[in-house]
Every structure is written in C-alpha cells, then in structure tokens.
Amino acid sequence: MIELVPSLHILGSRQFGGADQFYVRLLRALSGAGHRVVAVNRRGSPVVKALEAEGIEQVHLPLANQWDAWSALRIRRLVAQHQPCIVQTYMGRATRLTRLPTTMRAVHIARLGGFYKIDGYYRHAHAWIGNTRGICDYLVQSGLPAERVFQIGNFVPEPSPLSAERLPMLRTTYQIPSDAFVLFALGRLIEKKGFDDLLNALAKLPTDHDGRPLILLIAGDGPLADPLRKLSCALGLEGRVRWVGWQQPDAFYALADLFVCPSRHEPLGNVILEAWSYRLPVVSTATHGALELIEDERTGLPAPCGDAIALADRIRDALAIPSNDRRALGESGHELLLRQFSREAVVKAYVELYNRLVAERGF
C-alpha cells in the first residue's frame, strides 16, 4: 500500500461528464482508503465543489486548451514539492501538459476513457490505463508498449436511500400512472447518444404492456433538446414521454422497470453499470462498451447501433419475457457489477498497479 507520499491527480476539464465524475469518485475512494491524494484541476469547475466536502487538498491551475506553458511548469513544481509516487492524468489536456523531467522519480500514468488521439497527447506517459479492453487494444495498436497498458474499469455510486414519499411524489410531478411500465434513459441530448433512435423505437411499440401504460422517462439536457421534443411531437408521443431534464438519477432508476441505452458510440457505458446497481434489466445498443459488459439474454439485451426498428424489437423482447426472467437479467447484471466493477474491486486494482509501478521505479 502506498503510504506517506501522495499521488497527484490532474484533470483539465470544466465539465462534469463521465470522466470528471469518475475522477471525483476515485479520489474520494483512495482518500477514504487512507491514501494521500492531491487534486489538480481548474478553478470553478464542478469537480472543485464536489471534492471540497471530502477535505481533499486541491490546487487550481488554468490548464488552458492551448499550450499552457505556465501550467506545465507549475505541474513540475507541484511534483517537486509533493514528491508523489504517482502522477495520474485524466484525458488529453491534462496529459499533454504533464511533462515530467527524467530526473523526477514519479510515475506518470495516463488514464483514458475513450479512443482519443495519442500523438501529441499521451505517448510521453510512463504507463496507460484504459477502462475497457477495447481501449487497451487501441492503445497497443497505436504503438504503446503492451506491458505498460493496463485495464481497470470504473465503479459507480451505490444507490442512494430514498424516502417513502419520494417515488409517489415523482409520479405525481411527472404524471406517471401508478400502474405504468416505465422505461428510463438518460444522458446528454446529443447526436451520439441516439435519443432520436429511442423515440422512433417507442413509436413502434404499443401504448401499453399487459394493460399497463408504457411510459418513457428521459433525464438529461443538451443542444438537441428542442429538436428531440419536436420529433417526439411529430411521432405522436407527447403523452408517452416525460422529459425530466438534468436530475440526480437515483430516484428515476428506482422508479423504472427497464433501462434503455440507445447510444451510437459509448466506450464504456457507465449508465449500464448504474442501472445494474439498481438491479434493473437493460436493453442497450451494441456499442464497444456495452458489448464488453453485456452477455445477450443473461445480463441484458443488445441491439444494433443506430437501428430504431431493432431497438424496438429488443425492448419488445424484454417486455415479452416473464417478469421473473426480466428481473433475473437485472440481478445477473448486479452480480457482475459487484464482482468486477465495485468500488472495492476497482480501488484494489489501482492500488496494486500503483505499488507495482512504484516498485519498478525503485522508490
């Protein structure tokens, strides 16, 4: 176990997407396990507030999109000051600006959650972590040494406890009948998330299932919000779709009977892991990430990407199977989550890798 010396974790984003949220979760988990961590990020970014409550030391740098020589120099000074064993960077901007001289003993690990451009951004790191097998294969195919590429998945938050009043209140707020069969999807309303495919799929499904109204909840926002709402109206779905905007999704997972991920591109698919944490059965398009997670008819039902008809067919399949079998899909996904993607399993993998790389470096 790495003790006494901190690890430095650098993130250059101002967003609060999947990588940013995982950055927060991992630092909380490492700190909670007794490791000293220092977070380096951009002042005013959402991760700052998220980490403040944890008492984690933070340093704020500009980490500008262009070549930011001042931030690059400041990172070197921070490494010299804190003498960390590990400097871990997240995504391209932070990795590009982290250039450690050979005289520094710290191990620079670049963590990737997507198929990003390698040259000019990642090649100078000492080791690389991909959160899927596909990303790791891509890194090796890009010329990075296979013995320095490691796969460690993500973990997602545990389900939050809900008050007895919360779900009935949501049903009232969003006019969801108490007997409705609820489909749930969430994400940024952008082209690659495939919400137009989901709406077109819903238009091909019956308005009810076994006498229960079939209702779709969509949580999220983005540049396609208005076009998607117009598409929903054009398809005659006004009474069947509920747009709930950006929300903490816990209560909506708990409210749902089936989770649907319609993405056209998804390196991993944290939302699938989140759905499994609530033991929800999952229908997902066959993105790179989903194909690594889902075993057909055991942990979920995959459908071809960008094919509304096929997506409708798989949702129909999920509706057609007995309710016990449908629940079993969610239970199998939950078992996989606990086995491979729990907080304990992922933190253990990171700590073991840190120890290995530090030992090789001769600390």
Secondary structure, DSSP 8 states (H G I E B T S, - for coil): ---SS-EEEEE--SS-SHHHHHHHHHHHHHHHTT--EEEEE-TT-HHHHHHHTTT-EEEE----SS--HHHHHHHHHHHHHH--SEEEEEHHHHHHH----TT---EEEEEESS----TTTTTTSSEEEESSHHHHHHHHHTT--GGGEEE------------TTHHHHHHHHTT--TT-EEEEEES--SGGGTHHHHHHHHHTS-SEETTEEEEEEEE---TTHHHHHHHHHHTT-TTTEEEEES---HHHHHH-SEEEE--S--SS-HHHHHHHHTT--EEEE--HHHHHH--BTTTBEEE-TT-HHHHHHHHHHHHHS-HHHHHHHHHHHHHHHHHHSSHHHHHHHHHHHHHHHHHHHT-
